[in-house]
Amino acid sequence: MQVRVDLFAKAKELAGGKTFITVTLEKEGEGISGESLFGLVCAAEPALKPLAGSAFLAINDEYVTPDQVVTLKAGDDVAVIPPISGG
């Protein structure tokens, strides 16, 4: 199953301006941890590896923790949310 992963801010910058990438999952409806999903994201776009440990993943507008197991289905909205800085 193909999943579109939207990239914002620093993630977009690191990926050379791409606004999204596509990640391939073995099967629809199979559980995957947030950490494993981020690993697939980094495999699809190695330039995102520096964000490991600091960026968040969101699925359907909800943050996913590294140890949280999620079940993705076609049409789910996945995004890489890099750390936000400011004052």
Buried (B, 14 or more C-beta within 10 A) or exposed (E): BEBBBBBBBBBBEBBEEBEBBEBEBEEEEEEBBBBBBBBBBBEBBEBBBBBEEEBBBBBEEEEBEBEBBBEBEEEBEBBBBBEEEEE
